[in-house]
Amino acid sequence: MKVSLEKEGTNVVKLGVEIDSDKAKKAYEVACRQLSQRVKIPGFRPGKVPRNMIEKTFGVDYIKREALEQLVPEVLGRVIMDEKLDVITEPQIDSWVFELGQPLQLNARFEVRPEVALGDYRGLAVKVPAAKLPEDAMDKALKSLAEARVSWQAVSGRAVAAGDTILMDFECHVEGKLVEGGKAEGLLLEIKEGNFLEGFCEQLVGQEPGGACEVKASFPDNYRNPELAGKDAVFQVQIKELRERNVPECNDELAKALGQESLDALKETLSQRLEEEVKQENETRVQRIVVDAAVAIAQVDIPQTMIDRERDLLMAHLERYFEQNGQSWEAFKQSPDFEKVQEEKREEARQRVLTSLVLGAVVRSESMSISEEETAPYLAELVARYNVPIDQVARDEKLRRAFDELRRQAMEEALTRKVVEYLTGQATIEFVPEEPAGEPVAAEASAS
């Protein structure tokens, strides 16, 4: 087998391969035998159909393509291993010449990982704004626990006021017709400006519980249901009940309801939890700042194709988020904000790719690897998150592929954690007072 490699641009490799005629012929014959097993021709048993009949049935070109589908991955895999190519995309076949009795000519191209010039990543010295507990942290934590156990009490003798919560039934009519799905019973609604639809709650202020009223409002132009977007609506509302929030006091009774012996015991438990949260936040800040420092001193020419692929992935995630929340992705694409979001995702993609390349370069520089034992906790978490039935993986090809993908993802996460911990372990860390505005939470980087 003859191989020629040619660099194109920053990270594209053009590959030329000449495969000897005997190997090409053997691949063709194997394809014929496999097709013989699949085809049904009167007078012949499966697997016993003569080659000339196979060629007549499928055509020589079709058989050659079948042979190439099996031959090409094997050949390219061998070339990639022999040449030690760090390939990051599936090879794209540009052309091929396949004549029986002659060497097979194959031309392909693919992207390889761009070279990264690492700086002195083992000698980093960084300053980290130290997270500290706010003075009112305990009060806020207790208030949050009390709010979580809020109860509602029906009240009478007064009209609806801003800040109340009502229990209501309604019917929604647009252009004189009841909207499909526009009827609800027993809906709890907090009366505050902008809630439900713009101007809706304000019209309920002053209404009496037990009474009925008519509310007029308009659906926003970007409403998730395009048939209602921008249209005026009339709601027939029946206010069934007015309710007041009853938030329990922060005392021993609340503490016992939460499984603690007393309020002091509850505060001690909360104090430990808050301190742990601060510790974790500081660890996150250290990791982010150290990784950013390692990235800043590295030099790499990032191909635009890598950035575009990562940007497309981020936009696909955003599209799924819209769909899961019942929002129209097509309507968003037509909005003035779409181009701005695309540009933001492009910059986010560039930073993610850059970070990934640098961390990956550190992994290779330090000859890091990851064991099954190190991967296991990450894999177990992913299996639980996606509810993969482990007992069925061996029997189901689709589940097996999904499990293999989770295993790959778990190995990446474990390796990322390992290289980040290595960098932070090598760095000199100095905690400094935090600026009043605070520090943003770190975004997780990845090694690849």
Secondary structure, 3 states (H helix, E strand, C coil): CEEEEEEECCCEEEEEEEECHHHHHHHHHHHHHHHHHHCCCCCCCCCCCCHHHHHHHHCHHHHHHHHHHHHHHHHHHHHHHHCCCCECCCCEEEEEECCCCCCEEEEEEEEECCCEECCCHHHCEEEEECCCCCCCHHHHHHHHHHHHCCEEEEECCCCCCCCCEEEEEEEEEECCEEEEEEEEEEEEEECCCCCCCCCCHHHHCCCCCCCEEEEEEECCCCCCCCCCCCCEEEEEEEEEEEEEEECCCCCHHHHHHCCCCCHHHHHHHHHHHHHHHHHHHHHHHHHHHHHHHHHHCCEECCCHHHHHHHHHHHHHHHHHHHHHCCCCHHHHHCCCHHHHHHHHHHHHHHHHHHHHHHHHHHHHHCCCCCCHHHHHHHHHHHHHHCCCCHHHHCCCHHHHHHHHHHHHHHHHHHHHHHHHHHHHHHCEEEEECCCCCCCCCCCCCCCC
